[in-house]
């Protein structure tokens, strides 16, 4: 499913009316995907690498599954997200509790 989202922020509200109108007319295409079990709209045309950047996630600490298949890091830059994709992004956490005998 592809949708459209209009970009508008508080910063835009402070601009002159003609500039505001021009910016408000800009639209971004989005696609709906299932991300970690929840439906989310994300910008159309993202690769998995770009999605991680868009989500502000560190690439060195996550694993990505797309449609029940783990995608190796080497494939993130070339794997484009498609409408309806089921994505699981797992954030890896190090550390733990030291056990004493």
C-alpha positions as CSV (number, residue, x, y, z in Angstrom):
1,X,0.0,0.0,0.0
2,X,1.4,3.4,-1.0
3,X,0.2,6.6,0.8
4,X,1.0,10.3,0.8
5,X,2.2,12.3,3.8
6,X,2.4,16.1,3.8
7,X,5.5,17.6,5.6
8,X,4.7,20.5,7.9
9,X,6.6,21.6,11.0
10,X,6.5,24.5,13.5
11,X,9.6,25.9,11.7
12,X,7.5,26.2,8.5
13,X,4.8,28.1,10.3
14,X,7.2,31.0,10.9
15,X,8.1,31.5,7.2
16,X,6.4,34.0,4.9
17,X,3.1,32.9,3.5
18,X,4.3,32.3,-0.1
19,X,7.2,30.2,1.1
20,X,5.0,28.3,3.5
21,X,2.5,27.5,0.7
22,X,5.3,26.1,-1.5
23,X,6.7,23.9,1.3
24,X,3.2,22.7,2.3
25,X,2.7,21.5,-1.3
26,X,5.6,19.2,-1.1
27,X,4.5,15.6,-0.5
28,X,6.5,12.5,0.2
29,X,5.3,9.1,-0.9
30,X,5.2,6.4,1.8
31,X,4.7,2.7,1.9
32,X,3.1,0.7,4.7
33,X,5.2,-2.1,6.2
34,X,5.0,-4.2,9.3
35,X,7.9,-3.2,11.5
36,X,8.5,-5.3,14.7
37,X,4.8,-6.3,14.6
38,X,3.3,-2.9,14.1
39,X,2.1,-1.3,10.9
40,X,4.3,1.7,10.0
41,X,4.5,4.2,7.1
42,X,8.0,4.7,5.9
43,X,9.3,6.8,3.0
44,X,9.1,5.0,-0.3
45,X,12.3,3.9,-1.9
46,X,14.3,3.2,1.3
47,X,16.8,0.5,1.4
48,X,17.3,-1.4,4.6
49,X,20.4,0.7,5.3
50,X,18.4,3.9,4.8
51,X,15.6,2.6,7.0
52,X,18.0,2.1,9.9
53,X,19.3,5.6,9.4
54,X,15.8,7.0,9.2
55,X,15.0,5.1,12.5
56,X,18.2,6.5,14.0
57,X,19.5,3.0,14.8
58,X,23.2,2.1,14.9
59,X,24.0,-0.3,12.0
60,X,26.7,-2.1,14.1
61,X,24.3,-3.2,16.8
62,X,21.2,-4.5,14.9
63,X,20.1,-7.5,12.9
64,X,17.4,-7.3,10.3
65,X,14.9,-9.9,9.2
66,X,12.8,-9.2,6.0
67,X,9.8,-11.5,5.3
68,X,11.1,-14.2,7.6
69,X,14.7,-14.2,6.1
70,X,17.7,-12.7,7.9
71,X,19.4,-10.1,5.6
72,X,23.2,-10.1,5.9
73,X,24.7,-6.6,6.4
74,X,26.3,-6.8,3.0
75,X,22.8,-6.8,1.5
76,X,21.3,-3.8,3.4
77,X,22.5,-1.2,0.9
78,X,20.8,-3.0,-2.0
79,X,17.7,-4.4,-0.4
80,X,14.8,-2.0,-1.1
81,X,11.8,-2.0,1.1
82,X,8.6,-3.0,-0.6
83,X,5.0,-2.3,0.4
84,X,3.7,-5.0,2.8
85,X,7.2,-6.1,3.8
86,X,7.4,-7.7,7.3
87,X,10.5,-6.4,9.0
88,X,12.0,-7.3,12.3
89,X,14.8,-5.1,13.6
90,X,16.6,-6.5,16.6
91,X,18.8,-4.2,18.7
92,X,21.7,-6.1,20.1
93,X,22.7,-5.3,23.7
94,X,26.0,-6.3,25.3
95,X,26.9,-6.7,28.9
96,X,25.3,-8.7,31.6
97,X,25.4,-9.6,35.2
98,X,28.6,-10.9,36.7
99,X,28.0,-14.0,38.8
100,X,30.1,-14.7,41.8
101,X,30.6,-18.1,43.3
